Amino acid sequence: MDREALAACADEILARLSAAESPVLMVDVEVRRFGLEEQVAALARRLAIPVVTSLMGRGLLENADAPLVGTYLGLAGTPEVSALVEESDALLLLGVIVCDTNFGVSARRVDLRRAIQALDGRVTLGFHTYPDIPLASLVQALLERAKPLASAKALAPVEAPRGLTRDGAPVTPLDVARALNDLMDAHGRMPVATDVGDCLFTAMDLVQTDHVAPGYYASMGFGVPAGLGVQAASGRRPVVLVGDGAFQMTGLELGHCARHGWDPVVVVLNNGGWGMLSAFRPDAGYNALGTWNLAGVADALGGTGHLVNTRAELAQALESAIAHPGRFHLLDVRIAPGDLSPSLRRFADAVSRLHA
């Protein structure tokens, strides 16, 4: 590594940020991959710069004291976060992979020519590139030079929805997010493993916590085995969010919980079909799978099943799962077909407008 090139790169990045009217820092998977969360949090504090995660970076900086605002989802995201990112004249993309998952529904509203793309081994500012710059070395060089940015906007974190109404109304995906947020407010943060489909977008409404999801390839069937992996690796009891279609692929792996002593809380958004595909092709009959009694499957696999039809039953089932650890709990949450989370609805609408 060329030390003079590293110093020049760090100086140019900080000069660009200092001259900007609205600098913003976005973090993604390489920050976790290279173990840089503490250093990046310290950098954000020193610069006093607002921080967002990409979709693939969801869960980063959860345990760090950083000015974290929320997650950028482009046209599918909250207006405040989208405006902050898209109107920035100095967007520092730190370890951010430029791909459809992160920027596919931005409608090209992020001008990468004005952004600073810092990946391990390459830093690009506008139309020129510094090659062979390790990300860890760059972060350290920035830390050594960083001073508060007087022009950085202060933005309050996006508040996660809370306060589930415990009544006899049917459950919506947003109700699931409210219920889990209430649960973690009462009992502490739990790691979350999410499958693809509407459960992935429902997880965007959860409080900031450790989070794993198949963001890059969007491969179905990830959620349940990922949750088991989280508990095996960390010893922490996870929440698993999974759709009924994905559960049909890998849900039987819960049968391994008893012999390993794992006890995840598995929340199945059971809408009787492939809900995300239906969001784009609502008239396609092949998306209907029929409604399976997944609560009954739990008992056969050595866990505890809960059939959930109402918001009151959802709250009661989660409380029971927390009160009775030692075996997995599966919540078979019945969701009406076509009832989508706000994030997926915005995502589907944005994609439809782009293709139109």
N, C-alpha and C positions, 0 to 999 in steps of 0.2 A: 504493500500500500504506500502511495506517495503522500507523505505527511504535508507537503506544501499544497497539494491538490485538496486534501481533506480540509485544511485550514481555509483555503480560498472558497471551497464549497460552503462551509459553515458560515463564513462571513457574508457570502452572497445571499444565503437563505435568510439570515437575520436582517440584512439590509432590506431585502424585499418585504419581509414582515413588518419592519419598522416604518417603511414608507407607505404601507397600505392603510386604507381607511377602515377596512373590516377584515382583519386576518382571522383565520379559523384553522384549527387542527383536527384532522380526521385520522383515526387509528383503525388498523385492521390486523389480520391474522399474523403478519410477520412480527408484530410487537410481542405477541404471545410466543411465537415460534422461537424467538431468540432471547426470551426471558427478560424483556425490557420494560415491563409494566411499571415497576417502581421508578426507573429512570425517566420514563416518559411522563409519568404523573408529576415528578419533580420539575421537569422541563415546563409542563403546562402551568404549574403553579408559579414558577419563576417568570414566565412570560406573561402570566395573567391573561391567557388566551382561552376562549371557549373551545371545548372539545366535544366532538361527536364520534360515534363509532359508525362504521359501515354495517350493512346487514350481516356480513360474514364476520364482523368483529364484535357482534353483540355479546355482552358479558365481560368485555375487556374493562379494566380499571375499576371493577366493581368493589374491590377491597382497597382501592387506593384513594387518597385524598386529592382528587383532581376536579377541575371545574367542568364536569361532564354534564352536557345538556340533554342528550338523547341519542337516538339512532336515525341515521339518514336513510330514507326509503324513496327518495325522489318524489314523483307524482303520487305515490302510494302513502307517503308519510304525513306527519303532522305539518301543517303550514309553517309553523314557527321554525322548525328545524330545517325544512326544505329551503325556506327563504334565507336563513342564516348561511347555508352552504352555497346556494346558487348565486347569491348576491356578493359573496366574498371576492375581493380583488387580490387575495393572497391566500389561497387554500393549500395548506401543507398536508399532503397525503403521505402519512408516515406508515410504511409497510402495507399500503393499500393496493390490493390487486384490482386492476381495472378490468372488469368483466361484466357480463350482463346481470349477474346476481346483484352486484353493487350499484350499477349505473344503468341497467337496462330500461328502466322506466323514468329516466331523467329527462326524456325528450330533448337531449343534447343541451340542457340548460346549464350543465357544468362545463365551462370552457377550460379544457385541459391546457390550452396554450398559456393561460394565466395562472395555472396551478403549479405547485412544486411537488413532483413525484419522487419520493425517496423510498426506494426498495433496496434490499440487500444486494450490493454490487453495482448499483446504478442510481444516480440522482439526476433528474431532468428538470431544468428550469426554462420554461418557454421553449426556445428552439435549440438549446444546446444541452449537452449531457456531460456529467462527470462520471467516467467509468471507474470500476474497481474501488468503490467506496463502501466498506462494510457498514451495515445499518447501525450496529452497536457502536462503532467508532464515531459515526456521524452524531448519534445522540449524545455521546460523551462530549464531543467537541462543541455541540450546541449548548450543552449544560455549562460548560466552562466559560462561555461567552454571553449567555442569555441575560437580558435585562427586561423589566416589565415593558410591555407594549402599551403606550398611552392611548393608542387608537382602538384597541381591542374592545369589542362590545361585551357588555355583561348581560347574560341571558339566564334566567332561572331554569333549572331542570324541568323537563316536561313531566308533569305529575302522572303517575300510573293510576288507572281507575281503581277505586276502592268502594266499599260500602255495599255489599250484596244485599238486596232486598229478599228477605227470607219468607217467601209466600208461595202460593200454589201455581204461579205462572210458569210456563215452559222455560227451559234453559236455552240461552243463546251463547255463542262463543264469547261475547263480551262478559257475560255473567261468570263464565269459567275463569276469565282473567281476574275479575273482581274478587271472586271467592278465594283464589290462590293468593292474591295480594293480601287479603284480610288474614289468611292463614299464616303467611310469612311475617306479617306485622305482629301477630300474636305469639308466634313460636320461633321466630328467627328465620333467616334466609336459608333456603335449600337449593342445592344445584338442580338445574333443569336440563333434561334431555328431550329434544323435540324432533319429531318426524317432519316430513314435508306435508304440503297441503295446508288447510286452514289452521291446523295446530301451530304451524310455523309462524303464521301471521298473528294468531292469538297470543303467542309468546312475546310478540313485540309490545303488548300492553302489560306485561308483567313488570314488577319492580326489577331494578338492576340486580342481577345475581349471576353466579357462575352458570354458563350456558354452553351446551354443545348442540349442534344441529348440522345436517348435511347441506350447508349453504351453497357450496360450489357446484356440485353435481346434481343437487336436489334429488337424491336417490331415495326411493320409497323403501320402508322397512328398517330404517336406521334407529328409530326411537327406542324401542324396547331393549335391543342388545346394547345400545349406547348407554342407557340408564344402568344396566347391569355392570357395564364397564366402569362407569363413574363410581359406583359404590365399591366395586372390587379394588379400584385404584386409590380411592380417597378415604374409604370407610364412612363416608357421609351418606345419609339417606336421601335419595333423589326423588324429584317429581318427574314423571314421564308424561309428555303430551303426545298423543298418537291418534290418528284417525282409524276408523274401522277397516278401511281398505288396507292400510299399512299393517294393522294388527293381524289381519288374516295372513300376512306373509311371514311375520317373525314373532307374533305374540306368544306362540307356544314355548319360546325360550324362557318364559317365566317359570316353567316347570323346574328349572335349575336352581331357583331361589332357595328352596328348602335345604338342600344339601350344603349350600354355601352360606346360609344365614343372611341372605339379602332380603330387604323388605321395602322395595320402592313403592311409591304411591303412583299408580298408573291411572291416568285420566284419559279415557277413550271418548273422543268426539264422534259419536255414532249417529251419522245421518243417513245410513243405509246406502252409501254410494261413494264414488270418488268426487267429493265436493268441490275440490279446486278445479278439476276438469269441467265439471258442470258449470262453474262460474264463467267459463269461456264458451262452452257449448251447451247451453241449458236445454236444448231440444234433442240432444244425443242420448238415446235410450240405453246405450251400452254403459253409461256411468252408474246405473242403478244396480246395486248389489243385493238388495234385500236386507232386512234387519235381523242380525244374529243376536242371540242371547249370550252376550259376552260375559255378563255377570256370572252366569252358570259355569262358564269355562274356568273362571278363577278357582272355584271350589275344587274342581277336578284336578287342578294343577298344584294344589296345596296352599292356596291363598284365600283371601276373603273377597267376595264379590258384592257390589252394591249397585242395584238398579236405580238409576236417577232419572226421574221425569220432571221434577220441579226444582225451583231454586231453593226451597226449604230442604228438600232431600239432598241437594248438592252440598249445602253447608253441613248437614248432619253427617253425611258420608265422609267428608274431609275431617271433621272432628273425630269421628270414630277411627279413621286411619291413623291420626296422630296419637290418639289415646291407646291404641293397641298395636305397638310396634312388634317386630319379631317375625312377621310374615307379610308378604306383599298384599296390598289392597288394590283392587281393580274397580274403578268407578265407570260403569257403563252408562255414559251420559247421553241421553237421547236428544238429538238436535234435529229440528225440522229441516227437511231437504230445502236447499236454497237459502237457508239462514246463515249468513256469512259474518265473519268478523269485520269491523270497519276497515281494517288495513287491507284485507283481501278484496273487499268491495272496491276500495280506491284503486288497488293494483289492477284488478280486472277491468275496471272502467278506463284506467290509463292505457293499458295495453290495447283495448278496443279502439280508443281514440287514435293511438299511434298507427294502428293497422288501417283505420278508416282513411 
